[in-house]
Amino acid sequence: MAVEEEGLRVFQSVRIKIGEAKNLPTYPGPNKMRDCYCTVNLDQEEVFRTKIVEKSLCPFYGEDFYCEIPRSFRHLSFYIFDRDVFRRDSIIGKVAIQKEDLQKYHNRDTWFQLQHVDADSEVQGKVHLELRLSEVITDTGVVCHKLATRVLECQGLPIVNGQCDPYATVTLAGPSRSEAKKTKVKKKTNNPHFDEVFYFEVTRPSSYNKKSHFDIEDVDEVDKMEIRYFLQPRDNGNKSLKPDDLGSLRLNVVYTEDHVFSSDYYSPLRDLLLKSADVEPVSASAAHILGEVCREKQEAAIPLVRLFLHYGRIVPFISAIANAEVKRTQDPNTIFRGNSLTSKCIDETMKLAGMHYLQVTLKPIIDEICQVHKPCEIDPVKLKDGENLENNRENLRQYVDRIFTVITKSGVSCPTVMCDIFFSLRESAAKRFQGDPDVRYTAVSSFIFLRFFAPAILSPNLFQLTPHHPDPQTSRTLTLISKTIQTLGSLSKSKSASFKESYMATFYDYFNEQKYADAVKNFLDLISSSGRRDHKSIEQPILLKEGFMIKRAQGRKRFGMKNFKKRWFRLTNHEFTYQKSKGDHPLCSIPIENILAVERLEEESFKMKNMFQVIQPERRVLYIQANNCVEAKDWIDILTKVSQCNKKRLTVYHPSAYLNGHWLCCKATADNTPGCTPCTGGLPANIQLDIDGDRETERIYSLFNLYMSKLEKMQEACGSKSVYDGPEEEEYSTFIIDDPKETYKTLKLIIEGVGTLEQEHAQYKRDKFKKTKYGSQEHPIGDKSFQTYIRQQSEISAHSI
């Protein structure tokens, strides 16, 4: 979800790897160990929680989390909690990174010291004030001065233990006196409207200067000033806390903020990128050049794949770069084994297009493995007391057999875009290595088994098959299964010899039968055949999302109570249901075709945050509260996507609820009054591919801009190769340049396009800076990002002078 600014959309996202904590303080009990988990918070709003790691002072989490950030925030925070034997949670410490500092730690493993948490440190929100200084003549003729302080409202105050009943105090502090006044308490809101005025008598000093007291530009309006402040924590007083008392936490944070213009701004760069598949040679194309200059191929692959998928050009682009890579490959046994742009682009395509394919094939068995905990250890050295080696081998063999069967029988479910890419790989490899009859299989199996199914089995949480990293025993079972499946799919000649461990070679003897190799080849033939028929969508329901939320009774009973209850919600591609607890019989089922709109609900309706509404036929509305802003956005997005093709979708809706005989938004009294607000923009019906082409082009521009020095170095390399055909200089040898003249032409166009966009961004910042007032709602006093921008602009101005 983008935040709209003048003529521009702002997208924020964060990708986090929570590694491990170390040296946590010991528990004040006999065993001294702790059961800890970690949460991710936007300010104080929790958006993710890891699993609990038991009995450890150095817990390893190994969990990844990604989300689009749907609102403004000041801190990205991480809290370490300890759960005691009575299931009570207490905070050990936290890491809080200011938004402005996130770039310092961009994509780097960093250890952070845990900080103490107390009431004074947990401050968030902003306050809207109006100050007026006036002269008053008393009855005796004496001139005095009064300061009128109007407290209008606060926004975004923290919710503590599910509650927020705020009030404000205003204190006039001076060298000889301190006078405090207090507003009324506002119940059950973290966005209170006070609108109360307090008067203080003050004495204007002889040295009074309007400018020195009020930092505004218009001197004539100095006696009345409207300002907004970020709330700040109190000082710690005399507390002296050692920073290393609480241990530390290892994190890797990638925060991105994309400022996206309207589509026409990106036309030159976008057109240059989209014709990459048609450029001869492909190494001279804009997309290939991006892969050459980025520090990691993955950086380039993510936006490129999303852009080409969006415009339906992914298959010709990957076919072109794969064909070029195959031509450079000398040994068929190493085909597509490196971390090339081709490999990374195919990996990213499979992740996007194949996520539901994984859900259908692997999720049921992965869920069973995680829940049942059958012993599957086959290393004699690691056997636990009471375990039997032969029983464990049989348990593992059954799991491998079931997963192998479900994979090799799933060819008809493989997404069409993946099959088209596999067909291209197969043809290129067979043409290049005509003497090797197996290369047409290994070219495909190196992706579908080695880089798709095997990693998904090994780390199911990274492929949305499980919510968290599995526990150590389950993780070990999945590792053994993944190794075996990977080897089965590789079709190597001496499979037992491919294992370093003797116990794996012994176990693999179970699968040394021709039927397994035949099943793999039949599967690979099916998913890489040009004559593959498109089958109808899979009939069995696909689970898209589930979890606890709070819902308001829909009023199906005329005299029933419309209260709020916690329920387990479940969404498949067939229906949206809720029940009391996971696994119970549904209390309510809404067919997907009956979802006419899914929209946010304004907070004023029930004084509750993160609410949305599912609108059904006959104006029946289900009101739901999600756990946090990220969860609310995820549910709204996926419900909207899955119902996008419904023929009777609404075009207007009511953003507030119908309460006490009228709609709160438009005040209409009839409950069947058509909506008063246009529904939000439509989304693609394809669940996997909700892509914004302009955003991806902006991301690619940002990468080109970041690596501008490498683009210029590559230009130099083209010039050097054109003039001098001898040995390359070492600094130029890292670039693939097959045609220096064509590559130079493309580089020139890239640099021109990036320069134009850079000028547009700079002009936008200058215009915004001129219009922005420090102390406004957008940039309250205490907004460090605005202060940083002011400093940068001052430096630029000084430099230009």
C-alpha positions in Angstrom: 0.0 0.0 0.0 1.4 3.4 -1.0 1.2 6.6 0.9 0.0 9.3 -1.5 2.0 12.6 -1.6 1.6 15.4 -4.1 1.9 13.8 -7.5 3.9 10.9 -6.1 3.3 7.5 -4.3 5.6 6.4 -1.5 6.1 2.6 -0.8 7.8 1.3 2.3 8.9 -2.2 2.9 11.2 -4.1 5.2 12.9 -7.5 5.1 14.3 -8.7 8.4 16.4 -11.7 9.3 16.3 -12.4 13.0 19.4 -14.4 13.7 20.1 -15.1 17.4 20.5 -13.5 20.8 23.4 -14.1 23.1 24.4 -13.6 26.8 20.8 -13.0 28.0 20.7 -12.5 31.8 20.1 -15.7 33.8 16.7 -16.5 35.2 16.5 -16.0 38.9 15.7 -19.6 39.6 17.4 -23.0 40.0 17.9 -23.8 36.3 18.8 -20.3 35.2 17.6 -20.9 31.7 14.9 -18.9 29.8 12.2 -19.6 27.2 12.5 -16.6 24.9 10.9 -15.2 21.8 11.4 -12.0 19.8 8.9 -9.6 18.4 9.1 -7.1 15.5 7.3 -3.8 16.2 6.5 -0.7 14.2 7.0 1.8 17.1 5.0 -0.2 19.8 2.7 -2.1 17.4 3.7 -5.8 17.1 3.7 -7.1 13.6 5.6 -10.4 13.9 6.6 -12.9 16.6 9.2 -15.7 16.4 8.7 -19.1 17.9 9.7 -19.7 21.5 13.2 -21.1 22.0 13.2 -23.1 25.2 15.9 -23.4 27.9 18.6 -21.1 26.4 20.4 -17.9 27.2 21.7 -17.8 23.6 18.5 -18.6 21.6 18.9 -19.1 17.9 15.8 -18.0 15.9 16.8 -18.0 12.2 13.6 -16.5 11.1 12.8 -14.2 8.1 10.1 -11.6 8.0 9.0 -9.3 5.1 6.2 -6.8 5.0 4.9 -3.8 3.2 4.6 -0.9 5.8 1.2 0.8 5.4 1.8 3.8 7.6 4.4 6.2 8.9 6.6 5.1 11.8 9.5 6.5 13.8 11.2 3.3 15.2 11.6 -0.3 14.0 11.8 -2.1 17.4 12.7 -5.6 18.5 11.7 -6.9 21.9 13.0 -10.1 23.6 10.4 -11.6 25.9 10.8 -14.4 28.5 7.8 -16.8 29.1 7.8 -18.4 32.6 6.3 -21.6 33.8 3.0 -19.9 34.5 2.9 -18.7 30.8 3.5 -15.1 31.9 5.6 -12.9 29.5 8.1 -10.4 30.7 10.3 -8.1 28.6 14.1 -8.7 28.9 15.1 -5.8 26.6 14.7 -4.2 23.3 16.5 -2.9 20.2 15.0 0.3 18.7 16.3 1.6 15.4 15.2 5.1 14.3 13.8 5.2 10.8 16.5 7.6 9.7 19.2 5.2 10.9 18.0 2.1 9.0 20.2 2.7 6.0 23.3 2.5 8.3 22.6 -1.2 8.8 21.3 -2.0 5.3 21.7 -5.7 4.4 24.5 -6.2 7.0 24.5 -8.7 9.8 24.8 -6.5 12.9 24.9 -7.2 16.6 22.8 -4.8 18.7 23.0 -4.4 22.5 19.6 -4.9 24.2 18.4 -1.8 26.0 16.3 -1.6 29.1 12.5 -1.0 28.7 10.5 1.1 31.1 7.5 3.4 30.9 9.5 6.4 30.1 11.3 4.7 27.1 8.1 3.5 25.5 6.9 6.9 24.2 5.3 7.5 20.8 2.8 9.8 19.1 2.5 13.5 18.5 0.6 16.4 20.0 -1.1 19.3 18.3 -0.9 22.6 20.2 -1.9 26.2 19.6 -0.1 28.9 21.6 -1.2 32.5 21.9 0.7 35.3 23.8 -1.4 38.4 24.5 -1.2 41.6 26.5 -3.9 42.2 29.1 -4.5 45.4 31.1 -5.8 44.7 34.6 -8.3 46.8 36.5 -5.5 48.6 38.2 -4.0 49.6 34.8 -1.1 47.2 35.1 0.0 45.5 31.8 0.6 41.8 32.1 0.9 39.0 29.6 -1.1 35.8 29.3 -0.1 32.6 27.5 -3.0 30.7 26.2 -2.2 27.0 25.5 -4.7 25.1 23.5 -4.3 21.3 23.5 -6.2 20.2 20.4 -5.4 16.5 20.0 -2.8 13.7 20.1 -2.2 11.0 17.5 -0.7 7.5 17.7 -0.3 7.2 21.4 1.0 3.7 22.6 -1.6 1.1 23.6 -0.4 -0.6 26.8 -1.9 -4.0 27.8 -4.7 -3.4 25.2 -5.7 -0.1 26.8 -5.2 3.6 26.3 -7.1 6.2 28.5 -5.0 9.3 27.9 -4.9 12.8 29.4 -2.4 15.7 28.9 -0.7 17.9 31.4 0.6 21.4 30.5 3.3 22.8 32.7 4.7 26.3 32.7 8.1 26.0 34.2 10.2 28.9 35.2 13.2 29.7 37.5 10.9 30.7 40.4 7.7 28.7 39.9 6.1 25.7 38.2 2.4 25.7 37.3 0.7 22.6 35.9 -2.8 22.0 34.5 -4.5 18.9 33.3 -7.1 17.9 30.7 -10.0 15.5 31.1 -9.3 11.8 30.6 -10.4 10.4 27.2 -11.4 6.8 27.5 -10.4 4.0 25.1 -8.6 5.9 22.4 -5.0 6.5 21.4 -6.0 9.4 19.2 -7.7 11.7 21.8 -9.4 15.0 20.9 -9.1 17.3 23.9 -9.6 20.9 22.5 -9.0 22.4 26.0 -7.4 25.9 26.6 -5.2 26.8 29.6 -4.2 30.3 30.6 -0.9 31.2 32.3 0.2 34.6 33.5 3.7 35.3 32.3 6.0 38.3 32.5 7.6 39.3 29.2 11.3 40.0 29.9 12.9 43.2 28.7 15.1 41.3 26.3 12.0 39.7 24.7 12.5 39.1 21.0 9.7 37.5 18.9 12.1 35.6 16.7 14.1 34.2 19.6 11.0 32.8 21.3 9.1 31.4 18.3 10.9 29.9 15.4 8.6 31.0 12.5 9.0 33.2 9.5 6.0 35.6 9.7 6.7 38.0 12.6 3.2 39.5 12.4 1.7 36.2 13.5 4.0 35.5 16.3 1.4 36.0 19.0 -0.6 33.0 17.7 1.2 29.9 16.7 0.0 26.4 15.8 2.6 23.6 16.2 2.9 19.9 16.4 5.5 18.0 18.5 6.6 14.4 18.5 6.3 13.2 22.1 9.7 12.6 23.6 10.7 10.2 26.5 11.5 11.7 29.9 15.2 11.7 31.0 16.4 8.7 32.9 17.4 11.0 35.8 20.1 9.4 37.8 19.7 5.9 36.5 22.9 4.4 35.4 22.4 1.3 33.3 25.2 -0.8 31.9 24.5 -1.3 28.1 25.8 -4.9 28.2 23.7 -6.2 31.1 21.0 -7.6 29.0 22.8 -9.3 26.1 22.6 -8.7 22.4 20.6 -9.5 19.3 21.9 -10.3 15.7 19.8 -8.7 13.0 19.9 -8.1 9.2 17.5 -5.3 8.1 16.7 -4.2 4.6 14.5 -1.2 4.5 13.4 0.3 1.2 11.4 3.5 0.5 10.4 4.0 -3.1 9.1 7.4 -4.3 7.2 6.6 -7.4 6.1 9.2 -10.0 3.3 8.7 -12.6 3.9 6.1 -15.3 5.0 8.6 -18.1 8.1 9.6 -16.1 9.5 6.0 -16.5 8.7 5.4 -20.2 12.3 5.8 -21.6 13.9 3.6 -19.0 11.1 1.1 -18.9 11.0 0.7 -22.7 14.8 0.3 -22.8 14.5 -2.6 -20.2 11.5 -4.3 -21.8 13.3 -4.7 -25.2 16.2 -6.5 -23.5 15.1 -9.9 -24.8 15.4 -8.6 -28.4 18.8 -7.0 -28.1 21.7 -8.9 -29.9 23.7 -9.9 -28.1 21.6 -10.0 -24.9 24.8 -9.0 -22.9 24.4 -5.5 -24.4 20.8 -5.1 -23.1 19.8 -2.8 -20.2 18.6 -5.7 -18.0 21.8 -7.7 -18.5 23.9 -4.6 -17.7 22.0 -4.2 -14.4 23.1 -7.7 -13.4 26.7 -6.8 -14.3 26.9 -3.7 -12.1 25.0 -4.8 -9.0 27.0 -6.1 -6.1 24.8 -9.2 -5.9 22.8 -10.7 -8.8 19.8 -11.1 -6.5 19.6 -7.3 -6.2 19.0 -7.0 -9.9 16.9 -10.2 -10.3 14.1 -9.2 -7.9 12.8 -6.0 -9.7 13.7 -7.3 -13.2 11.6 -10.5 -12.8 8.7 -8.6 -11.3 8.8 -6.0 -14.1 9.0 -8.6 -16.9 6.2 -10.7 -15.3 4.0 -7.6 -15.1 4.4 -6.9 -18.8 4.4 -10.6 -20.0 8.0 -10.6 -21.1 9.6 -12.9 -18.6 9.8 -16.0 -20.8 11.6 -14.4 -23.8 14.0 -12.5 -21.4 15.0 -15.6 -19.4 15.2 -17.6 -22.6 17.7 -15.0 -24.1 20.0 -14.8 -21.0 19.8 -18.6 -20.4 20.8 -19.3 -24.0 23.7 -16.9 -23.7 24.9 -18.6 -20.5 24.6 -22.1 -22.1 26.8 -21.0 -24.9 29.5 -19.9 -22.4 29.3 -23.2 -20.5 32.0 -25.7 -21.4 31.0 -28.7 -19.2 27.4 -30.0 -19.2 27.8 -31.2 -15.6 28.1 -27.5 -14.4 25.1 -26.2 -16.4 23.2 -23.5 -14.4 25.1 -24.4 -11.2 26.5 -20.9 -10.5 24.8 -17.8 -9.1 24.4 -16.1 -12.4 21.7 -13.6 -13.4 19.9 -16.4 -15.2 19.8 -18.6 -12.1 18.7 -15.8 -9.8 16.0 -14.7 -12.3 14.6 -18.2 -12.6 14.7 -18.6 -8.7 12.7 -15.4 -8.3 10.2 -16.4 -11.0 9.6 -19.8 -9.3 9.1 -18.1 -5.9 6.5 -15.7 -7.3 4.7 -18.0 -9.8 5.2 -21.3 -7.9 4.1 -20.4 -4.3 0.6 -22.0 -4.6 2.1 -24.9 -6.5 4.2 -25.6 -3.3 1.2 -25.2 -1.1 -0.7 -27.9 -3.0 2.2 -30.3 -3.3 4.2 -30.0 -0.1 2.2 -28.2 2.6 0.0 -31.2 3.8 3.0 -33.4 4.4 5.2 -30.7 5.8 2.4 -29.9 8.3 2.2 -33.5 9.3 6.0 -33.8 9.8 6.0 -30.6 12.0 3.1 -31.9 14.2 3.7 -35.6 14.6 7.5 -35.5 15.4 8.3 -39.0 14.3 12.0 -39.9 15.1 13.9 -40.0 11.8 17.6 -39.7 12.8 19.6 -42.2 10.9 23.1 -41.1 12.0 24.1 -43.8 14.6 26.2 -41.2 16.5 23.2 -38.9 17.0 20.6 -41.5 18.1 18.8 -40.6 21.3 18.3 -43.1 24.1 15.5 -45.5 23.4 15.5 -44.9 19.6 15.8 -47.7 17.1 17.9 -47.1 14.0 15.8 -49.4 11.7 12.5 -47.8 12.9 13.9 -44.4 12.2 15.1 -45.4 8.7 11.6 -46.7 8.0 9.9 -43.5 9.2 12.3 -41.4 7.0 11.8 -43.7 4.0 8.1 -43.4 4.2 8.3 -39.6 4.3 10.7 -39.5 1.4 8.5 -41.9 -0.6 5.4 -39.8 0.0 7.0 -36.5 -0.9 8.8 -37.9 -3.9 5.4 -39.3 -5.2 3.5 -36.1 -4.6 6.2 -34.1 -6.5 6.4 -36.5 -9.5 2.6 -36.7 -9.8 2.2 -32.9 -9.7 3.3 -32.1 -13.3 -0.2 -31.0 -14.4 -0.2 -28.4 -11.6 3.1 -26.8 -12.5 2.4 -23.1 -13.4 2.5 -22.5 -17.2 5.1 -19.7 -16.9 7.5 -22.2 -15.2 6.8 -24.8 -17.9 7.5 -22.4 -20.7 10.9 -21.4 -19.1 11.8 -25.1 -18.5 11.0 -25.9 -22.2 13.4 -23.1 -23.2 16.2 -24.4 -20.9 15.8 -27.9 -22.2 16.0 -26.8 -25.8 19.1 -24.6 -25.3 20.9 -27.3 -23.3 20.1 -30.1 -25.8 21.3 -28.0 -28.7 24.6 -27.0 -27.0 25.5 -30.5 -25.7 24.1 -32.8 -28.4 26.3 -35.7 -27.3 24.8 -35.8 -23.8 21.3 -37.4 -23.8 20.7 -36.5 -20.1 21.5 -32.8 -20.3 17.9 -32.0 -21.3 16.8 -33.4 -17.9 19.6 -32.0 -15.7 19.1 -28.5 -17.1 15.5 -28.6 -15.7 16.1 -30.7 -12.6 18.9 -28.3 -11.5 16.0 -25.8 -10.9 12.9 -27.7 -10.1 14.6 -30.1 -7.6 17.8 -28.3 -6.6 16.5 -24.8 -6.3 12.8 -25.1 -5.7 11.5 -28.3 -4.0 14.7 -29.1 -2.0 15.0 -25.6 -0.4 11.3 -25.5 0.3 11.5 -28.8 2.2 14.7 -27.6 4.0 13.4 -24.2 5.1 9.6 -24.3 4.8 9.2 -21.0 6.6 11.0 -19.1 3.8 8.4 -20.4 1.3 5.3 -19.7 3.4 4.7 -23.4 4.1 5.1 -22.9 7.9 4.9 -19.7 10.0 8.2 -20.2 11.8 11.5 -22.0 11.5 10.9 -25.6 12.6 12.2 -26.9 15.9 15.7 -28.7 15.9 14.3 -32.3 15.6 11.9 -31.4 12.8 14.6 -29.3 11.1 16.9 -32.3 11.1 14.2 -34.6 9.6 13.5 -32.1 6.9 17.3 -31.8 6.2 17.5 -35.5 5.6 14.5 -35.6 3.4 15.7 -32.6 1.4 19.1 -34.2 0.8 17.5 -37.4 -0.5 14.9 -35.6 -2.7 17.7 -33.5 -4.2 19.8 -36.5 -5.1 16.8 -38.4 -6.5 16.0 -35.4 -8.8 19.6 -35.0 -9.9 19.7 -38.2 -12.1 23.5 -38.5 -11.3 25.1 -41.7 -12.4 26.6 -42.7 -9.0 24.1 -41.4 -6.4 25.3 -43.2 -3.3 28.8 -41.9 -3.9 27.4 -38.3 -3.9 26.9 -38.5 -0.1 29.8 -37.7 2.2 28.1 -39.5 5.0 28.1 -43.3 5.0 24.8 -43.4 6.7 23.2 -41.4 3.9 24.7 -43.7 1.3 23.3 -46.7 3.1 19.9 -45.1 3.4 19.8 -44.2 -0.3 20.1 -47.9 -1.2 16.3 -48.0 -0.6 15.9 -45.8 -3.7 18.4 -47.4 -6.1 15.6 -48.7 -8.4 14.9 -47.8 -12.0 11.3 -46.8 -11.2 12.5 -43.7 -9.3 14.7 -42.5 -12.2 11.8 -43.2 -14.6 9.4 -41.2 -12.5 11.8 -38.2 -12.4 12.2 -38.3 -16.2 8.5 -38.5 -16.8 7.9 -35.6 -14.5 10.6 -33.5 -16.1 9.3 -34.4 -19.6 5.8 -33.2 -18.6 6.8 -29.9 -17.1 9.2 -29.0 -20.0 7.2 -30.2 -22.9 6.0 -27.6 -25.5 2.9 -29.7 -26.1 1.8 -29.6 -22.5 -1.9 -29.1 -22.2 -3.3 -26.4 -19.9 -5.4 -28.1 -17.2 -8.2 -26.4 -15.4 -7.5 -24.9 -12.1 -7.0 -27.4 -9.3 -10.4 -28.5 -7.8 -9.2 -29.0 -4.2 -9.3 -25.8 -2.0 -6.0 -24.0 -1.6 -5.4 -22.5 1.8 -4.4 -18.9 1.3 -4.4 -17.4 4.8 -5.6 -18.2 8.4 -5.3 -16.8 11.9 -7.2 -15.4 14.9 -9.0 -12.0 14.5 -11.9 -10.3 16.3 -15.2 -10.0 14.5 -18.4 -8.2 15.3 -21.7 -10.2 15.2 -23.4 -9.7 11.8 -26.9 -9.3 13.3 -28.3 -12.3 11.5 -30.6 -12.8 14.6 -33.1 -9.9 14.9 -32.6 -9.5 18.6 -29.1 -10.8 19.0 -26.2 -8.9 20.7 -23.8 -7.3 18.2 -20.8 -7.9 20.3 -17.1 -8.6 19.5 -15.6 -12.1 19.7 -12.3 -13.7 18.9 -12.5 -16.2 16.1 -10.2 -18.4 13.9 -10.5 -17.1 10.3 -9.6 -19.3 7.3 -9.5 -18.2 3.6 -9.2 -20.6 0.7 -9.8 -20.0 -3.0 -13.3 -21.3 -2.4 -14.6 -19.6 0.8 -13.9 -17.4 3.7 -14.9 -19.0 7.1 -14.5 -18.5 10.8 -14.8 -20.9 13.7 -14.3 -20.7 17.5 -10.9 -22.4 17.3 -8.6 -23.9 14.6 -10.0 -27.2 13.4 -13.6 -26.6 14.7 -16.6 -26.7 12.4 -17.2 -23.3 10.7 -19.7 -21.0 12.4 -20.0 -19.0 9.2 -19.0 -19.6 5.6 -18.9 -16.9 2.9 -18.4 -18.2 -0.6 -15.8 -16.2 -2.5 -18.4 -15.2 -5.1 -20.4 -13.5 -2.3 -17.6 -11.1 -1.4 -18.6 -7.9 -3.1 -15.9 -5.6 -1.6 -13.2 -5.5 1.1 -12.4 -2.1 2.5 -10.9 -0.5 5.6 -13.3 0.8 8.3 -12.7 4.2 9.8 -11.6 4.1 13.4 -14.4 6.3 14.6 -16.9 3.6 14.0 -16.1 1.4 17.0 -13.0 3.3 18.4 -10.9 0.3 17.3 -7.8 0.3 15.1 -6.9 -2.0 12.2 -10.6 -2.8 11.3 -11.9 -3.7 7.9 -15.2 -4.8 6.4 -16.2 -7.7 4.1 -19.3 -6.6 2.2 -21.8 -9.3 1.1 -25.1 -9.3 -0.9 -28.1 -7.5 0.6 -25.7 -5.0 2.2 -24.7 -7.4 4.9 -21.3 -6.5 6.4 -18.8 -8.4 8.5 -16.7 -6.1 10.6 -13.3 -7.6 11.5 -10.3 -6.3 13.6 -6.9 -7.6 12.7 -4.0 -7.9 15.2 -2.0 -5.0 13.7 -1.7 -2.8 10.7 0.4 -5.2 8.6 -2.0 -8.1 9.2 -5.0 -5.9 8.3 -3.3 -4.9 5.0 -2.4 -8.6 4.2 -6.0 -9.7 4.8 -7.5 -6.8 2.8 -5.1 -7.5 -0.1 -5.6 -11.2 -0.3 -9.4 -11.1 0.1 -9.6 -8.4 -2.6 -7.4 -10.4 -5.0 -9.3 -13.6 -4.6 -12.7 -11.9 -5.1 -11.5 -9.5 -7.8 -13.3 -11.3 -10.7 -16.7 -11.4 -9.0 -19.2 -10.1 -11.4 -21.2 -8.1 -8.9 -18.4 -6.3 -7.1 -19.4 -3.0 -5.7 -18.0 0.4 -7.0 -19.0 2.4 -3.9 -19.0 1.6 -0.1 -19.5 3.2 3.3 -16.1 3.9 5.0 -17.9 4.0 8.4 -20.4 1.7 10.2 -24.2 1.9 10.4 -24.9 2.7 14.0 -27.8 4.2 15.9 -30.0 4.5 12.9 -27.6 6.2 10.4 -24.3 5.8 8.5 -21.6 7.6 10.4 -19.9 8.7 7.2 -22.7 10.3 5.2 -25.4 10.4 7.8 -27.9 8.6 5.6 -30.6 6.9 7.6 -31.6 3.9 5.4 -29.3 0.9 6.0 -29.6 0.0 2.3 -28.4 3.4 1.1 -25.7 2.9 -1.6 -22.1 3.7 -0.6 -20.9 7.3 -0.4 -17.2 6.6 -1.3 -15.6 4.9 -4.4 -14.1 1.5 -3.7 -10.4 1.3 -3.8 -8.7 0.4 -7.1 -8.9 -3.0 -8.5 -6.1 -5.5 -8.1 -5.0 -8.3 -10.5 -7.0 -11.5 -10.0 -3.8 -13.6 -10.1 -2.9 -14.1 -6.4 0.8 -14.4 -6.9 1.4 -11.5 -9.2 0.2 -8.3 -7.6 3.0 -6.1 -9.2 3.3 -2.4 -9.7 5.3 -1.9 -12.9 6.2 1.8 -12.1 7.4 0.8 -8.6 9.7 -1.9 -10.1 11.1 0.6 -12.6 11.7 3.1 -9.8 13.6 0.3 -7.9 15.7 -0.4 -11.0 16.5 3.3 -11.4 17.6 3.4 -7.8 20.0 0.5 -8.4 21.4 2.1 -11.5 21.9 5.4 -9.6 23.5 3.6 -6.7 26.0 1.8 -9.0 26.6 4.8 -11.3 30.4 4.6 -10.9 30.3 1.0 -12.2 28.2 2.0 -15.2 30.9 4.6 -16.0 33.6 2.0 -15.5 31.8 -0.3 -17.9 31.7 2.5 -20.4 35.5 2.8 -20.1 35.8 -0.9 -20.5 33.8 -0.8 -23.8 36.1 2.0 -25.1 39.1 0.0 -24.1 37.9 -3.2 -25.9 36.9 -1.3 -29.0 40.3 0.3 -29.4 42.6 -2.3 -28.0 42.0 -6.0 -28.5 44.8 -7.3 -26.3 44.6 -8.6 -22.7 42.0 -6.8 -20.6 42.9 -4.6 -17.6 42.0 -6.4 -14.4 39.4 -3.8 -13.4 37.5 -4.4 -16.6 37.6 -8.2 -16.7 34.7 -8.7 -14.3 32.2 -7.4 -17.0 30.7 -9.6 -19.7 31.0 -7.4 -22.9 30.4 -9.4 -26.1 29.8 -6.4 -28.3 31.5 -3.2 -27.0 29.8 -0.8 -29.5 26.2 -2.0 -28.7 26.9 -2.2 -25.0 28.3 1.4 -25.0 25.1 2.6 -26.8 22.9 1.0 -24.2 25.0 2.4 -21.3 24.7 5.9 -22.7 20.9 5.6 -22.9 20.8 4.2 -19.3 22.9 7.0 -17.9 20.8 9.6 -19.7 17.5 8.1 -18.4 18.8 7.8 -14.9 20.1 11.4 -15.0 16.7 12.6 -16.1 14.9 10.8 -13.3 17.5 12.0 -10.7 16.7 15.6 -11.7 13.0 15.0 -11.3 13.5 13.6 -7.8 15.8 16.5 -6.8 13.2 19.0 -8.1 10.4 17.2 -6.2 12.4 17.4 -3.0 13.1 21.1 -3.5 9.5 21.9 -4.2 8.4 19.9 -1.2 10.9 21.6 1.0 9.7 25.0 0.0 6.1 24.1 0.9 6.8 22.2 4.1 6.5 23.9 7.5 8.4 22.5 10.4 5.8 21.8 13.2 3.1 20.8 10.7 1.2 17.5 11.0 3.5 15.9 8.3 6.7 17.1 10.0 6.2 17.7 13.7 8.9 19.2 15.9 11.3 16.4 16.7 11.1 14.9 13.1 14.7 13.9 12.6 14.2 13.0 8.9 13.1 16.6 8.2 16.0 18.0 10.2 18.4 15.8 8.2 16.9 17.0 5.0 17.2 20.7 6.1 20.9 20.0 6.8 21.4 18.4 3.4 19.8 21.3 1.6 21.9 23.7 3.5 25.0 21.9 2.5 23.9 21.7 -1.1 23.2 25.5 -1.1 26.5 26.3 0.6 28.4 24.1 -2.0 26.6 25.7 -4.9 27.5 29.2 -3.6 
